């Protein structure tokens, strides 16, 4: 093997290790995880759809968990957590001053904790909102029915949450099929779709305000290479099929 062949081989190996793959996922490596997610979300329309739909799906899933969880009564046999006054003052937590622990609120707590580990600043900014999703899921479940805007008609919270949940998933699949032209990350990495996407859409918004510019540049480069590699692979597959 010539020295030029060796150099080319080393460069190819180096490039491949820098690309997000289906099998290599350091659980607490934000940059690696986001690079994989970002390679599936490049089209601005699809990104916008996800920024709206991912938190919506997460919130409605928390509501629905009250109906399908082991904690159907919504309250564990432990003392509720008292919400600090400064959090109550934000208006994010409604009229309840305690945080009842159940599947919904424990899920919100788990997500918030994981995200803070991944990125302490972004995770801490997001945590109050995530925890409020758990709180509001409790309060909406307790209502059972809710008045529709501009109408005196009542609709069950369950039906409304389920409808929005399904619509959110449909919108995301449309975003991938019509605008992104690529199957969602759900196909390749379930963790990305169920957990990390909730955080990454928030970071996408922070990036719009200039958050961690050096990280943005590194991610843009890695995502660009990953997308280029995917398109080359897709073109090669198409050519092989046609031949």
N, C-alpha and C positions, 0 to 999 in steps of 0.2 A: 504493500500500500504506500502510495506517495505521501509526502508531507502535506501537500495541498488537500489530498483526500482525508487525511487525518484531521486537519484543521476544520474542514467542512463538516466532518462527522462530529467533532467536538462542539462546533457552533450549533448544529442541529439539535444535539442533546441538550445544550444549554438553553436554547430557545424553548424546547419542549418542557423543560422543568419550570420555566417561567409562566407557562400557560395553564389556565385552570382546566382541570380534567374531571372526569366523572368519578375517578377512584381516589383522588388525593384531596382530602378536605380537612386541614387542621381546624379543629372545632373552634378555637379561639383566635384564629388568624383573620382579622377583619378584611385585610387587603385581598387575601386569596379568595375568601368567600365572596366578596363583593365583585371581584373580577369575573368569577363564574356567572354570578347573577347578571351583571352588567352586559355580558356577551349575549344574553337572551333578551335584553331590553335596551335597544339602541334607537329605534324609531321614536321620535318625540311624541307622536300620537299614542303609541302603545305605552310609553313611559307615563304620560298624563293619565291614561286610563288606569294604570296600576296605582298611581299616587292617590287616586280617588277610591278605587275599588278595594285595594288590599286592606286598609284600615277599616273600611265598611264591612268587609267579609269577616275580619277578626272580631269586630264588635258584635255583629249579628250572631257569630258562632258562640260567643260568650253567652248571649241571651238564650240561644237554643240549647246550650249545655244544661240549663236548668230543667229542661224538659226530658233530656235523654241521659242525664248523668246519674251516678250512684247517689248524688246528693240532691234528690228531687225536692226535698224540703228547703233547699237552698242554704241551710245553716248547719255547720258542723257543731259538735258539742264542745266548743271551746269559746273562750271569752272573745267577743269582737274587739278589733283594734280601734282605739280612739284616734280619729283623724286629727292631726295637728291643726291649730287654728289658722295658721298661715296658708295651709292648703284649702281649708274651707273658704277662706277669703277670696280664693281664685274663682269661686263659683262653679268649679268643675265637678263638684261632688254632690250637688243638689242640697237637699235639706237634712240628710242624714249625717250625723256626726260620728258614726261608728262604721267600721269596715268589717262586714261579716265575712268569715272565711268559708268558701265553698269552692267548687271546681272552677267557676268563672274567675273569682278573685285570686285564687291560687295560681291559675294560669297567667293572669295579668302580672302577678308578682314574679312568677318564674321568668316570663319574657323580659320584664324590666330588669331583673337581676342579671340575666344573661347579656342583655344589651349594654348594661353598664360595664360589665367585664370586657366586652368587645371594644367599646369606646366610652371611657368614663364621662367625657363631656357630653357627647351626643346622647348617650344612654340616660344620663341624669336629666337632660332637657326633656327627653321623651317620656320618662318614667311617670310624672304626674298625670299625663294624658292617658297612658296605658292603664294606670290604676283607676282612673276615673271611668274607663270603659267597664271595668269589673264592677264598680259601684253602681253605675247606671243600669247595667244588666240586672243587678239585684232589684233596683227600684222599678224598672219596667216590668220585670217578671211579677213583682208583687201587685202591679196595677191590673194585670190580666187583659184589660182592654185599653184602647187608646183612641181618642177622637181624631179623625182625619182632618187635616188643615182645610178650613173653609167649609166645614160640614159638621152637622150634629151627629152623623153616623159614627158608630163605634166599630172598631176592628180589633180582633184579638191580637195581642202582642206576638204570639207565636206565629200566626199567619203572616203578619207584616214582616217579622224578622226572617222567616223562611223565604218569603218572596224576594226580599232585598238580597239575601244571601245567594240565592240561585241566580238572580239577575247580575250580581257582581261577578260570579264565575263566568257566566255567558259573555259578559262584556270583555273580560280578560281573554277568553278564547278568541273572540272576534279581533281583539287587538293583536294577538299573535298571528292569527290566520290571515287577516286582511292587510294589516299594516307592517308587522314585523317580518312576516314570511318565514317564521320558524316556530316549531312546537315549543310550548312553555317549558320552563325548567322543571316543572312537576314530573315530566317524563324521565328526566335524568337524575334528579336529586329531590327527594321528598322534603328533606329538612329545609331546603331553600324556599320551597313554596309554602310550607306550613308555618315556619318560624321566622327565618331570616328575612324573607320578603317584607315582613311587617316593619323591620328596622331599616331595611335598605331604601324603602320609599321615603322614609323620614330623612335619611341622609341625602337622598336626591334633592329634597327641598332645601336642606341646609347648604348644599353645594351651590344652589342658586344665589345664596347670600354670601358666598365667598368662604365658606367653611373649609379649612384645611386644604388650601390650594395645592400644596406639594403632593398631597395624597390624591387629589383630583387628577393631577398631571400623570402620576404613576399609573393610576387606574385607567385613564384614557388610553395610555400607550398599551397596557396589557389587554384591555378590552378590544382595542383596534386590531391587535395581532390575532387574538382569539377569533374575532369575527372574520378576518381575512382567511384564517386557516379553515374555518367552517365553510366559507363560500368556495374555497378551492376544493375542499373535500366533496361538497355538494356538486360542483361542476364536474369533477372527475367521475363521481358516481353516475351522473346523468349521461356523460359521454360513454361510459362503460356499458350502461343499459342500452343506449341507442345502437351501439356497435354490436 
